[in-house]
Structures are given as C-alpha cells and as structure tokens.
Amino acid sequence: MDIRKIRKLIELLEETGISEIEIKEGEESLRLSRHSSVPAAEPHQVHYISAPAPRQESYPNVNNPPAHAMAASHQESKPAAPTASGHKIRSPMVGTMYTSPSPESSPFVTLGQTVKAGDVLCIVEAMKMFNEIEADRAGKVVEILVANGEPVEYDQVLFVIE
C-alpha cells in the first residue's frame, strides 16, 4: 500500500468526524482508528502506523547515570538543524534512512555531488518497505543531515541542495 495513500486516509480521518476506516487491497488491509481499544481480528494482515519507541541509552549504573552522560544523550536526541541555506529535502515518513541500496554498495549521493531532479538520494525504510527519496530539483548536495541507519521523523530535513 502506498504511503501517500495512507497519509491521505489519515488526513481524511482527521478532517471528518469518522472515527475508524478500514481499507482492503488484495491480501493487504489497513485499519485506522482514532481511539480503539479492540485488537484487530487478523493482526498478521493489518498494518499499523505508529511512532518508533524512544531509544534508551544503557549505562553501567542505570539508576544513577553521570550528569555528563545525561547531557550528552539529550544533545544526541535532537535532530541536526541545517546550517546551509538552500532547498531542503525532507523525509515524507517516519522510518530508518539508508544512504545506499545495500551495506556493500556505495552511497546514492555524497557531499558536494551534483544531482538532477528525480535522482535517488537515499532510502527510508518504513514498515518493512523501502521507499526511495528522490531530489525534486537539480543542484549540489551541500549538507547531509542524517547518517546511514539513523531513525528519521516525518518532515525531518535529510539533505540541503543548492
């Protein structure tokens, strides 16, 4: 099922008074609900959209982590803010960003590389589906804000192109 279609269904759910919507396409089905406490009848076929669980850092003494470690973990949790001006390429979904098609392959783009509209910049994995993120305009990649394998949020800036 296409993520754009899912996003439109979420918008429809928010804009109207509908409390639940279920769509079936072939063997795939999707159920969106505002407030549901009833589990789905067939969870192996239902795809849920949810935010990733927060990452927890492990410390030798979990009850009393050192103050400098707490400060460092709070700094790491904030997404990098773009410093360069230019066109920002944002993540269309929550997921994990990959800079290459496989671990052995070279990255889709590198810093300073010139790209054309339609060139693949990275992949965002969401719900076990790999979604190619393409440049929507031509230019030079001046900033890569997310490292390979890092989680990304919806609308988070991934690249800056000038």
Phi, psi and omega in degrees: 000136185285134182298328178294322178294319179297317180299319178296321178295321178297316178298319178299317179298318181288324186280338183249179178272008181294133181262340181206145178218139178228131182236136176237130175230104182064235179271349180272143174218154182221131177236123177246134182219142177292304183220097182236131175250359181268124178290153180293150182290323181234082186294341179287345180250350184265133179256122179258146176252121179210159179285149179292151178294146180295143180283139178244129178280144178259137180235155177302318178244098187295327183290329182226073178291147179298150183300319181294329177290322177296317180297319180294320181291327177291325178291323182291330186286342179278131177294147180296134178271139180293135179260334181273147174275158181142188181280129182261130174264121185251155177285129179277001184200168173276137180175204178241129182270136175235133184271353179219160182292336176208161182301331182275343185279159174283157182295155177300314180222157176235164179300131180090352181286142175272133181237157176253161175300131181098348177292140178284128180262324182193181175236138172245119178272125177221126179054044178065016176246137181262118184250120180284132176258120185252154174290133179263002173203162179279154177163192181249132179287112182256346178207135172243114191263349182232134180279161179301132177084002181275146176288147178232152178259164175299133177071012177286138180287127180258318184222155170238128181241133176245000000 
